[in-house]
Amino acid sequence: MRSKLIAVAIATGLGVTSFTVAAAPAQNRASSPTSNAEVELLKAQLATLQAKVEELEQRTDAQSDINVSTG
């Protein structure tokens, strides 16, 4: 349950960020172009976050199994 909440929070944050970037005036984007290195860095950060969410989901599932078996 918590992992889904974390996943939703991360997705919401990424969505808000993408809307903010899309809504930025064209002159701001032109003055600070995104380099391939920045894009690759963001992709790596996203992959790291996805791995952490998956790990948390597995932990939560394991804890739920333990709780069910002891209950």
C-alpha angles and dihedrals in degrees: 000000000000092000091055089050090051091048091051091048092051092047091048091050092049091047093051090048092051091049090050091052092046091050094049114114114264092241091059091051091047092052093052110033117192111245125216089248091058092048091050090048091052091048090052091049091049091050090050092051092048090051091050092050090050091049091050091049090053092048091049092049091049092049091048090053090051091048092050093048094049093043 
